[in-house]
Structure formats: structure tokens, C-alpha cells
Amino acid sequence: MESSTGLGFVTVLAVSGSIAFVATHVHKCLLSQLVKKVETELKGSGRCQVKKKVRFADDVVEPSSNNEEYRRRRSRVSAQLC
């Protein structure tokens, strides 16, 4: 009777130790993958990206001084389209 209890105890220790070992290994692998992913995100693409300047066409920008000229020009363009 005592030998079966001892065998059960040894089995429980072996199984729980194996589970702890596998959990630790998986945790290390996932952690290293996460660290690599974060490093690549922080580095970016590796080259310095220059911000592009946006230039609007002349007919897109509304004149700040006189809006009537802009409206006349836009009404002519829309009348030609119809």
C-alpha cells in the first residue's frame, strides 16, 4: 500500500515538473519573439523617411483676400461641365 502511494507521489512530481518545464520554455520563446518584434517596430524600416510636403494646385486653394473671384471661376467650371 505504501509503495503505491509513493509511486503516485513520484508520478505527480514528475508530471508537475514536466508541466513547469514546458511552461517555462514556452514563456521564454514567446518572450524572445515579443522582444524581437518590439525591437523591429522601434527601429522602423531602417532608413530615415523624409516627410513629403503637400502642394495644392492653384485652383484648389481659395484666395484669402477675395472669395468672389474664386466663386466666379468655380461657377464657370461647373457650368462647362453641365
Buried (B, 14 or more C-beta within 10 A) or exposed (E): EEEEEEEEEEEEEEEEEEEEEEEEEEEEEEEEEEEEEEEEEEEEEEEEEEEEEEEEEEEEEEEEEEEEEBEEEEEEEEEEEE
